[in-house]
Amino acid sequence: MLEIIRTIPIEHYVIYSSILFAIGVFGVLVRRNAIVVLMCIELMLNAVNLLLAAFSTYLSDAQGQIMVFFIMVVAAAEAAVGLGILVMIYRNTKSTDIHLLDNLRN
């Protein structure tokens, strides 16, 4: 597996990760559904994880892969907390539209 990763130039990983991150940013800025926004945030985190793992393998250093593990743990906790908050918001507003959350200030 290591030989396959080393045969692909690091620039391809950077470009692919940048595209994934840009799709995630676009989704966060454009979409109105809170579940889709959470998925786009996860997509951005996974783009960073891919880049960390690629550079870690390219430099033969395990620190990047360890950081990927910790980011995945934080992302799982973020998804659990975010979905819990979304369930409570849905119970109050009967919608997952993030633009309706301005009404919760009162």
Summary of the structure (lengths in Angstrom):
residues: 106
radius of gyration: 17.4
end to end distance: 55.2
largest distance: 58.1
contacts: 279
relative contact order: 0.13
helix: 86%
strand: 2%
